[in-house]
């Protein structure tokens, strides 16, 4: 064994000794795990005894009784967060160094998956996560919606392997533009109830939930997104929860099509259209003959949604809301 190989072998053994006690921990030690794993790969410390980095990682996982996926997850989270930091530095924007972040690696990996690694999109979602405006549950909801949208566009849901990285990245970025908001932008802003602040009615225990992939079982109809909340209800005076149906439109050409407002009113209390603020004029024209339909606008620069036109409740709205509530219970069980 050459002196160089001996040195590599020794450094690998030292790193393994440091890794072994912390690989299973669920605290901030994941950052140290990532950095140590990254050293092994970048300096090819595995090359003396293993054919590849993956071979070493698999063997090390077996020897420490952890799953390989756990190690990859921590490494992937660290790598993506470092890319985010580098991008923030390049743009001369504030950032939280990886050593100081309190983000869970699973959350970071989910954001990378949802945004297809698009750092422009990831910035907004990481900021929301750090501010507590988006939860792990919200991210799971966003991922389900994003998978459906990618499938409809013929875009790969996620990479199959490292060899299709460039193809996947190109296809996944196709729907993103630096000058316009995306469906996932608006949807992620609606995961938090802040957009309806002006409608709050009480200060009791509040509940708010955004649901995707939602269909009304008894009504046999589908709607884009449903929000169930009690922020806008008056306790003891009306329903415990209000039901909102939201349709998101992000493409300018979609505003030229005939507005669709199917049988939803019977099953919901309120109905909304949501669109990027840059299409405010088109959105207003789109619903100008719909007295009861509300309009939510998303400001991409400020990264938040707000009510441009409040939705109204008509006498025939919600007459079959019990079917919707049954579906909500079914969805959540």
Rosetta blueprint (number, residue, H / E / L):
1 X L
2 X L
3 X H
4 X H
5 X H
6 X H
7 X H
8 X H
9 X H
10 X H
11 X H
12 X H
13 X H
14 X H
15 X H
16 X H
17 X H
18 X H
19 X H
20 X H
21 X L
22 X L
23 X L
24 X L
25 X L
26 X L
27 X L
28 X L
29 X H
30 X H
31 X H
32 X H
33 X H
34 X H
35 X H
36 X H
37 X H
38 X H
39 X H
40 X H
41 X H
42 X H
43 X L
44 X L
45 X H
46 X H
47 X H
48 X H
49 X L
50 X L
51 X L
52 X L
53 X H
54 X H
55 X H
56 X H
57 X H
58 X H
59 X H
60 X H
61 X H
62 X H
63 X H
64 X H
65 X L
66 X L
67 X L
68 X H
69 X H
70 X H
71 X H
72 X H
73 X H
74 X H
75 X H
76 X H
77 X H
78 X H
79 X H
80 X H
81 X H
82 X H
83 X H
84 X H
85 X H
86 X H
87 X H
88 X H
89 X H
90 X H
91 X L
92 X L
93 X L
94 X L
95 X L
96 X L
97 X L
98 X L
99 X L
100 X L
101 X L
102 X L
103 X L
104 X L
105 X H
106 X H
107 X H
108 X H
109 X H
110 X H
111 X H
112 X H
113 X H
114 X H
115 X L
116 X L
117 X L
118 X L
119 X H
120 X H
121 X H
122 X H
123 X H
124 X H
125 X H
126 X H
127 X H
128 X H
129 X H
130 X H
131 X L
132 X L
133 X L
134 X L
135 X L
136 X H
137 X H
138 X H
139 X H
140 X H
141 X H
142 X H
143 X H
144 X H
145 X H
146 X H
147 X H
148 X H
149 X H
150 X H
151 X H
152 X H
153 X H
154 X L
155 X L
156 X L
157 X L
158 X L
159 X L
160 X L
161 X L
162 X H
163 X H
164 X H
165 X H
166 X H
167 X H
168 X H
169 X H
170 X H
171 X H
172 X H
173 X H
174 X L
175 X L
176 X L
177 X E
178 X L
179 X L
180 X E
181 X L
182 X L
183 X H
184 X H
185 X H
186 X H
187 X H
188 X H
189 X H
190 X H
191 X L
192 X L
193 X H
194 X H
195 X H
196 X H
197 X H
198 X H
199 X H
200 X L
201 X L
202 X L
203 X L
204 X L
205 X L
206 X L
207 X L
208 X E
209 X E
210 X E
211 X E
212 X E
213 X L
214 X L
215 X E
216 X E
217 X L
218 X L
219 X L
220 X L
221 X E
222 X E
223 X L
224 X L
225 X E
226 X E
227 X E
228 X E
229 X E
230 X L
231 X L
232 X L
233 X L
234 X L
235 X L
236 X L
237 X L
238 X L
239 X L
240 X L
241 X L
242 X E
243 X E
244 X E
245 X E
246 X E
247 X E
248 X E
249 X E
250 X L
251 X L
252 X H
253 X H
254 X H
255 X H
256 X H
257 X L
258 X L
259 X L
260 X L
261 X L
262 X L
263 X H
264 X H
265 X H
266 X H
267 X H
268 X L
269 X L
270 X E
271 X E
272 X E
273 X E
274 X E
275 X E
276 X E
277 X H
278 X H
279 X H
280 X H
281 X H
282 X H
283 X H
284 X H
285 X H
286 X H
287 X L
288 X L
289 X L
290 X L
291 X L
292 X L
293 X L
294 X E
295 X E
296 X E
297 X E
298 X E
299 X E
300 X L
301 X L
302 X L
303 X L
304 X E
305 X E
306 X E
307 X E
308 X E
309 X E
310 X L
311 X L
312 X L
313 X L
314 X L
315 X L
316 X L
317 X L
318 X L
319 X L
320 X L
321 X H
322 X H
323 X H
324 X H
325 X H
326 X H
327 X H
328 X H
329 X H
330 X H
331 X H
332 X H
333 X L
